[in-house]
Amino acid sequence: MNMAALYSEHLENLLANHRGLMQKNGYDTLLIPSGEPVGIYLDDMDYPFKSSFFFRTYVPLTGLPFSYLIIGLSGKPKLVYYQPADYWHTPPSDPAGYWVEHFDLVVVSEQAQIAEHLPKDDGKLAILGGQNSVTTRFSKSSHNPEKLINEIYWQRAYKSDYEIACIQQANLLAAKAHKAAENAFREKKSEQQIHLAYLESLGVLEHELPYGNIVCLNEHASILHYMDSSSHMPEKHLSFLIDAGATVNGYHADITRTYSHSDGEFADLIQAMDKAQLACIDSIEVGKSYVDLHIETHLRIAQILKDFDLLDMSADSIVEAGLSNVFFPHGLGHFIGLQVHDVGGHFADQTGVIKSPPDAHPFLRLTRIIEAGMAFTIEPGLYFIEMLLRPHKSGSYCNAFNWEKIDRLKPYGGIRIEDNVVVKGNKVVNLTREAFKMND
């Protein structure tokens, strides 16, 4: 894989697209700050820094604060690269890599030097990203102009071959770390020990993950965003759910797997959910609504609920009554790329008009029509969440629930299986399954 060639093509097309949008919206310059660290109130420490996703669209620099991209209508973009002389912290290394030749680089060692390299503050300059100590001085320029930024968000849904390669490499790293985590579970480690095994396999610190790992043993899997990573050793290792990713050049993988420690009913349920998830992916087509994909998945999960005698109703009736939401309360997935939940998922068109999810499925993060070049996750779930089950113990459908079996499965928490897929032409490529096969 020639990443230098892929990046060169990516940048050429990106510049052409953004310059077209600049001219269309009356701007001749873009100023994109990488961002600044956020200090903890009344302390001398900062929160972990991650550069702006606008900045990372152009350069694979995830941890470079106080730096700026300046993009005109022609020529090379300029990168003001902040490299302080610092013995308190590790300073950024010298600019290096396949991306360097594509920029006019200006290396500065003091923040006071930055201003002399920035563009004029006029009505033809647009600033993209968060406000900081430098950009607040620009009073005449437009900050995140809505029309321009919505069109940029719309285009972000279509990934270049370079971006797909980065997400693919992130999946390879994450799959390897997932296997290390599964091995730790099989060895009956604690959640914290499993989490540390994942970090060690990736060779990263916690703040370098794309998001906080969700590492759940047993009933903790029923908490959708469980982050506690307990050091306490449970009496029994029944089940294990891990939602964890990796980052390459600022692009993310987001993978979830669920395991049973022994054969039996819950292991069978995992297999059924795995088949349903793959069937969902097999049904992806260009021109199909992601909303329809989500609703079809509810029918698949409803059939599992019936087949496993958890609900004594037909699959159609389960969905019509809203009972599948009790077991599958979140959305099927989301765009993925420079953000774990990439922008533009609810856009109806490039103007930013919102296409909201159906009232019955308010947490669905993606409502777009599926098109070539899109990368997104598919992550159905089936959980035993007491808060959602409790109202139905005396509700209209209380007798349809097999409460004895549900109570037996509650200690296992739940199941989620998540893959990252990309639509290439009319073909759907499952980056996650490929990554796991390559790590066998």
Helices and strands as residue ranges (DSSP letters): H 3-24, E 29-33, H 53-58, E 68-72, E 78-82, G 100-102, E 104-108, G 111-113, G 115-117, E 125-127, G 135-137, E 142-143, H 146-156, H 161-186, H 191-202, G 206-208, E 214-217, G 218-222, E 239-248, E 251-260, H 265-282, H 290-307, H 315-320, H 324-327, E 375-378, E 381-383, H 386-389, G 390-393, G 398-400, H 403-409, G 410-412, E 414-416, E 419-424, E 427-430, H 431-438
